[in-house]
């Protein structure tokens, strides 16, 4: 993570839900739109780095056989674990990416309000790790706030410009409004055909 970890720890000291993930209409609407954007009804294994307090985690869980969620802040991990209690196949860990990217491969990777925290070098590494961790036919869901945030190394729009320009990614679906962009990508190496054959795209 490019930003100093104290930036995030201080946020959770000030509030148990510093971004209002469980309360704001923006978040509720964004989650509904982005989950509906996913082309597949069900995924085998999924990875959600930067899960915060686990609000999206609980919504992803019914659509995955196994979901690994992580956050760098212990307080966030504790909250996410409590929120996910009793959900089948959900495992919440404390990890910092890209340094502690998990082993294995995934059918779905979710980057929700995360990638604008990385500088060029770290973002390049995260994208490479994510693409390299996708199983055949796997997908990446990315969703980010579009408004300026002076303490972020890049804007949400810049994140999605980077994703669109990456030679390893092929766009499957997109939603954009004045507040956020949500996109789904596959690996640009023939996975588009396998997704289409599975009924994921027309």
For each residue, the residues with C-beta under 8 A, 3 or more apart:
1: 5 8 72 96 97 117 118 122
2: 117 118 119 122 153
3: 7 8 117 151 153
4: 7
5: 1 8 9 72 73 96
6: 9 10
7: 3 4 10 11 151
8: 1 3 5 11 12 72 73 76
9: 5 6 12 13 73 75
10: 6 7 13 14
11: 7 8 14 15 18 19 73
12: 8 9 15 16 18 73 75 76
13: 9 10 75
14: 10 11 18
15: 11 12 18
16: 12 53 75 79
17: 20 21 22 23 53 79
18: 11 12 14 15
19: 11 24 27 52 113
20: 17 23 24 27
21: 17 24 27 52 53 55 56
22: 17 27 53 55
23: 17 20 27
24: 19 20 21 27 28
25: 28 29
26: 29 30 179 180
27: 19 20 21 22 23 24 30 31 55
28: 24 25 31 32
29: 25 26 32 33
30: 26 27 33 34 143 179 180 182
31: 27 28 34 35 55 56 59
32: 28 29 35 36
33: 29 30 36 37 175 182
34: 30 31 37 38 112 141 143 175 182
35: 31 32 38 59 60 63
36: 32 33
37: 33 34 141 173 174 175 182 183 184
38: 34 35 63 108 139 141 184
39: 139 172 173 184 195 200 201
40: 43 108 139 195 198 200
41: 63
42: 63 64 65
43: 40 46 63 64 65 107 108 139
44: 64 65 66 107 135
45: 64 65 66 67 68 104 105 106 107 108 135
46: 43 60 64 66 67 68 106 107 108 109 110
47: 67 68 69 70 102 106 108 109 110 133
48: 51 56 57 60 67 68 69 70 109 110 112
49: 69 70 71 95 97 109 110 111 114
50: 70 71 72 97 111 112 113 114 117
51: 48 54 56 57 69 70 71 76 80 92
52: 19 21 55 71 76 79 80
53: 16 17 21 22 76 79 80 83
54: 51 57 58 69 79 80 81 82 83 84 92
55: 21 22 27 31 52 58 59 83
56: 21 31 48 51 59 60 110 112
57: 48 51 54 60 61 67 69 80 83 84 90 92
58: 54 55 61 83 84 87 90
59: 31 35 55 56 62
60: 35 46 48 56 57 63 64 67 108 110
61: 57 58 64 67 84 87 88 89 90
62: 59
63: 35 38 41 42 43 60
64: 42 43 44 45 46 60 61 67 89 107 108
65: 42 43 44 45 89
66: 44 45 46 89 91
67: 45 46 47 48 57 60 61 64 89 90 91
68: 45 46 47 48 91 93 102
69: 47 48 49 51 54 57 80 84 90 91 92 93
70: 47 48 49 50 51 77 92 93 94 95 97 100 102
71: 49 50 51 52 76 77 80 92 94 95
72: 1 5 8 50 76 94 95 96
73: 5 8 9 11 12 76 77 94
74: 77 78 94
75: 9 12 13 16 78 79
76: 8 12 51 52 53 71 72 73 79 80
77: 70 71 73 74 80 81 92 93 94
78: 74 75 81 82
79: 16 17 52 53 54 75 76 82 83
80: 51 52 53 54 57 69 71 76 77 83 84 92
81: 54 77 78 84 85 92
82: 54 78 79 85
83: 53 54 55 57 58 79 80
84: 54 57 58 61 69 80 81 87 90 92
85: 81 82
86:
87: 58 61 84 90
88: 61
89: 61 64 65 66 67
90: 57 58 61 67 69 84 87
91: 66 67 68 69
92: 51 54 57 69 70 71 77 80 81 84
93: 68 69 70 77 102
94: 70 71 72 73 74 77
95: 49 70 71 72 100 101 102
96: 1 5 72 99 100
97: 1 49 50 70 100 101 126 129
98: 101 122 125 126 129
99: 96
100: 70 95 96 97
101: 95 97 98 126 129 133
102: 47 68 70 93 95
103:
104: 45 133
105: 45 133 134 135 138
106: 45 46 47 109 133 134 135 138
107: 43 44 45 46 64 134 135 137 138 139
108: 38 40 43 45 46 47 60 64 138 139 140 141
109: 46 47 48 49 106 130 133 134 138 139 140 141
110: 46 47 48 49 56 60 140 141 142
111: 49 50 114 115 126 130 140 141 142 143 144
112: 34 48 50 56 141 142 143 144
113: 19 50 116 143 144 145
114: 49 50 111 117 144
115: 111 118 123 126 142 144 154 159 162 163
116: 113 144 145 149 152 153 154 155 156 158 159
117: 1 2 3 50 114 152 153
118: 1 2 115 122 123 126 153 154
119: 2 122 123 153 154
120: 123 124
121: 124 125
122: 1 2 98 118 119 125 126
123: 115 118 119 120 126 127 154 159 162
124: 120 121 127 128
125: 98 121 122 128 129
126: 97 98 101 111 115 118 122 123 129 130
127: 123 124 130 131 162 163 166 168 169
128: 124 125 131 132 168
129: 97 98 101 125 126 132 133
130: 109 111 126 127 133 134 140
131: 127 128 134 140 166 168 169 187
132: 128 129
133: 47 101 104 105 106 109 129 130
134: 105 106 107 109 130 131 138 139 140 186 187 191
135: 44 45 105 106 107 138
136: 191 194
137: 107 186 191 194 195 198 200
138: 105 106 107 108 109 134 135 186 187 191
139: 38 39 40 43 107 108 109 134 172 184 185 186 195 200
140: 108 109 110 111 130 131 134 169 184 185 186
141: 34 37 38 108 109 110 111 112 182 183 184
142: 110 111 112 115 159 160 163 181 182 183 184 185
143: 30 34 111 112 113 180 181 182 183
144: 111 112 113 114 115 116 156 159 160 180 181
145: 113 116 149 156 179 180
146: 155 156 157 176 178 179 180 181
147: 156 179
148: 155
149: 116 145 152 155
150:
151: 3 7
152: 116 117 149 155
153: 2 3 116 117 118 119
154: 115 116 118 119 123 158 159 162
155: 116 146 148 149 152 158 159
156: 116 144 145 146 147 159 160 180 181
157: 146 160 161 181
158: 116 154 155 161 162
159: 115 116 123 142 144 154 155 156 162 163
160: 142 144 156 157 163 164 181 183
161: 157 158 164 165
162: 115 123 127 154 158 159 165 166
163: 115 127 142 159 160 166 169 183 185
164: 160 161 169 171 183
165: 161 162
166: 127 131 162 163 169
167: 188
168: 127 128 131 187 188 189
169: 127 131 140 163 164 166 185 186 187 188
170: 185 186 187 188 191 192
171: 164 174 183 184 185
172: 39 139 184 185 186 192 195 200 201
173: 37 39 183 184 201
174: 37 171 181 182 183 184
175: 33 34 37 181 182 183
176: 146 180 181 182
177: 180
178: 146
179: 26 30 145 146 147
180: 26 30 143 144 145 146 156 176 177
181: 142 143 144 146 156 157 160 174 175 176
182: 30 33 34 37 141 142 143 174 175 176
183: 37 141 142 143 160 163 164 171 173 174 175
184: 37 38 39 139 140 141 142 171 172 173 174
185: 139 140 142 163 169 170 171 172
186: 134 137 138 139 140 169 170 172 191 192 195
187: 131 134 138 168 169 170 190 191
188: 167 168 169 170 191 192
189: 168
190: 187 193 194
191: 134 136 137 138 170 186 187 188 194 195
192: 170 172 186 188 195 196 201
193: 190 196 197
194: 136 137 190 191 197 198
195: 39 40 137 139 172 186 191 192 198 200 201
196: 192 193 199 200 201 202
197: 193 194
198: 40 137 194 195
199: 196
200: 39 40 137 139 172 195 196
201: 39 172 173 192 195 196
202: 196
